[in-house]
Amino acid sequence: MDLSKRDRKLIWHPFTQEKLADLPVVIVKGKGCYLYDEKNNKYLDLISSWWVNLHGHAQPQIARSIYNQCCNLEHVLFAGYTHEPAVVLCEKLNSILPDELCKFFFSDNGSTAVEVALKMCYQYWKNKGLNKPLFLAFEGGYHGDTFGCMSVGLASDFHNIFTDLCFEVKFVPFPNTWIDDEDVEEKEQNALEVLQKCINENLEKIAGLIVEPLVQCSAGMKMCRPNFIRSVVQLLKKHDILTIFDEVATGFGRTGTYFALLQTEVVPDFLCLSKGITGGFLPLSLTITTLKIYNSFLGDTIRQAFLHGHSYTANPLGCAAAIASYDLLTTPETVDAIKKINQTHIEQIKILMKNCENVTRGRVTGTISAFDVNENVDMQNLKQNCLQEGILIRPLNRTVYLLPPYCITIVELIKSYQILISKLNE
Ligand SMILES: *Cc1c(COP(=O)(O)O)cnc(C)c1O
């Protein structure tokens, strides 16, 4: 029996209606920007395998770093023990983050990084003797699939079934914008007014606000301007409300800078990182916070401490992968590649918008480009047709986006746009 049928017999896949889904594509190899199936067809991975891959598949330096670490120390518990890869990784990240973000808490996926931020945020107030049970979040925001994450992501349409089990969150509009959007000022103004009103009505109760800065990824690559995020954070700081930046997807160069917060020029109280952190090799995540938060957990009893942790917290192999990935990310070549991908996106999205009548709202932030496709196009067909031409996309509802690994060549990227244009016009 072939592998996809053996898979179907035993395996339940994520985000999949198993009754309707085609048999899964068996991937046997990855190299650079390409994935290879059993028949040696190759697919250009334009979505970086759910946004985790930065430097290409099976990248040799990262592979070697993991191998070397495996031969020395594969894992050790992280309460009461530490190891060099964890410390070195935090030192490196510390050197490119704002000085205030200087306390690093490890976990092993994006959802738990967010869960940790929410719990720390809530407990910060508890430790000060205050009860603040309310969080604020943005409409459309997606923050992961555990219960805390679902609660702050309830206005994303992903978790409706679990509404009754989630805690209380107030949602404010996200002023998403695109190239040549004429109403952006008005949308931002409105969002800030709704936020101000919500703060006025609930001030005593609000622990914090969570946001995906610059790009709401799962919502369909919805983009906002850095200024808006800055205004939000300034407003919150004025009212002593904590902010959580969920950069699980936007971190590590995706928005054009190492982190989106470097463009918003404001510092949140918590920063959540995962996905690209290991270059797409191993699960790892970080919740990074300030001395103000950290110090509130210090005390003479365990009661004030943060009693949370996972078996694989700060796994040395994950840290070794993350160090190698960081070293690649910060080379002049990668910094330059990110810039070139951005320029190509801006050029090509304009060409695509001009040549396809069935698309709207072209938009670009850093290495992410996206556009919306109207109802005349069957998205499943579009995806299949692209796959047949060797490019792997995975539209979010009616949004097509390109989020390639940084090792993609400009020629490959332009070719991808050409394929998209021709498939959209079929
Ligand atoms: C993917 C994602 C998460 C969840 O991360 P997982 O590793 O899938 O649990 C959280 N926040 C954002 C913004 C994400 O894109």
The ligand as a Gaussian input file, in Angstrom:
#p B3LYP/6-31G(d) Opt

LIG

0 1
 C        0.767000      30.069000      14.402000
 C        0.487000      31.141000      15.366000
 C        0.295000      30.875000      16.738000
 C        0.280000      29.474000      17.280000
 O        1.510000      28.835000      17.146000
 P        1.563000      27.238000      17.155000
 O        3.022000      26.925000      17.164000
 O        0.868000      26.794000      15.913000
 O        0.878000      26.790000      18.397000
 C        0.098000      31.937000      17.589000
 N        0.078000      33.207000      17.132000
 C        0.253000      33.508000      15.829000
 C        0.252000      34.923000      15.408000
 C        0.446000      32.489000      14.899000
 O        0.579000      32.777000      13.606000

